């Protein structure tokens, strides 16, 4: 059985979030939580909250055991990009791309 949680429009680049997501893929939930607590990345906090949400969905909605769960799938997709401009010399404008991410976590009790 599976449970899912999504986080959309987070203002961190998908490339940076994927570094954290790759470190917890196919791990037990307790191990993934320990890894996220000890990582020194800005994206580890929202991923930890999302993982806790997925575990709560599994326990409350599907009646699964929290200590039996593993992170079956986690993927990070690119969201819409906010385009901003920065003034440069001689009246030019430099474009700044503020990227967003969509994160999805699926936890399962199957091996």
C-alpha positions as CSV (number, residue, x, y, z in Angstrom):
1,X,0.0,0.0,0.0
2,X,1.2,3.5,-0.7
3,X,0.7,7.0,0.6
4,X,1.6,10.3,-1.2
5,X,2.3,13.9,-0.2
6,X,3.1,16.8,-2.6
7,X,4.7,20.2,-2.1
8,X,4.3,22.7,-4.9
9,X,5.8,26.1,-5.7
10,X,8.7,25.9,-3.2
11,X,11.2,28.7,-3.9
12,X,14.3,26.6,-4.1
13,X,15.9,25.5,-7.4
14,X,15.1,21.9,-8.4
15,X,18.8,21.1,-8.9
16,X,19.4,21.9,-5.2
17,X,16.4,20.0,-3.9
18,X,17.4,16.9,-6.0
19,X,20.6,16.7,-4.0
20,X,18.6,16.1,-0.8
21,X,16.0,13.9,-2.5
22,X,18.7,11.6,-3.9
23,X,20.1,11.0,-0.4
24,X,16.8,9.6,1.1
25,X,15.5,7.6,-1.9
26,X,14.7,3.9,-1.0
27,X,15.6,4.4,2.6
28,X,13.6,3.5,5.7
29,X,11.6,6.4,7.1
30,X,13.5,6.5,10.4
31,X,16.8,6.6,8.4
32,X,15.6,9.3,6.1
33,X,14.5,11.5,9.0
34,X,17.9,11.1,10.6
35,X,19.6,12.0,7.3
36,X,17.5,15.1,6.8
37,X,18.1,16.3,10.4
38,X,21.8,16.1,9.9
39,X,22.1,17.6,6.4
40,X,23.2,21.2,6.1
41,X,21.1,22.1,3.2
42,X,18.3,24.7,3.0
43,X,16.0,22.3,1.2
44,X,16.2,19.6,3.9
45,X,13.7,21.3,6.1
46,X,10.8,21.4,3.6
47,X,11.6,17.8,2.5
48,X,11.5,16.7,6.1
49,X,8.1,18.4,6.7
50,X,6.8,16.7,3.5
51,X,8.1,13.3,4.6
52,X,6.4,13.7,7.9
53,X,3.2,14.6,6.1
54,X,3.5,11.5,3.9
55,X,4.0,9.3,7.0
56,X,1.0,10.9,8.7
57,X,-1.1,10.3,5.5
58,X,0.0,6.6,5.6
59,X,-0.9,6.1,9.2
60,X,-4.1,8.1,9.4
61,X,-5.7,7.4,6.0
62,X,-4.4,3.9,5.2
63,X,-3.8,2.4,8.6
64,X,-0.1,1.5,7.9
65,X,2.6,1.1,10.5
66,X,4.9,4.1,10.7
67,X,8.0,2.0,11.5
68,X,7.4,-0.3,8.5
69,X,7.5,2.5,5.9
70,X,10.1,3.2,3.3
71,X,10.6,6.1,0.9
72,X,9.6,4.3,-2.3
73,X,9.7,7.3,-4.6
74,X,10.7,10.9,-4.3
75,X,11.0,13.2,-7.3
76,X,11.5,16.9,-7.9
77,X,10.0,18.6,-10.9
78,X,10.6,22.1,-12.1
79,X,7.8,24.6,-11.4
80,X,7.2,28.0,-13.0
81,X,10.2,30.4,-13.1
82,X,9.9,33.9,-11.8
83,X,11.7,36.3,-14.1
84,X,13.3,39.4,-12.6
85,X,15.6,42.0,-14.0
86,X,18.7,43.6,-12.5
87,X,20.1,46.9,-13.9
88,X,23.5,46.7,-15.4
89,X,26.0,49.2,-16.8
90,X,25.2,51.4,-19.8
91,X,21.4,51.1,-19.3
92,X,21.3,47.3,-19.9
93,X,19.1,44.9,-18.0
94,X,20.3,41.5,-16.8
95,X,17.6,38.7,-16.4
96,X,17.5,36.8,-13.1
97,X,15.6,33.5,-13.1
98,X,14.1,32.6,-9.7
99,X,13.3,28.9,-10.1
100,X,10.6,27.0,-8.2
101,X,10.2,23.2,-7.5
102,X,7.4,20.7,-7.1
103,X,8.3,17.8,-4.8
104,X,6.4,14.5,-4.5
105,X,7.1,11.8,-2.0
106,X,5.5,8.3,-2.0
107,X,6.0,6.1,1.0
108,X,5.1,2.4,1.0
109,X,5.1,-0.5,3.4
110,X,6.2,-3.0,0.7
111,X,9.8,-4.2,0.2
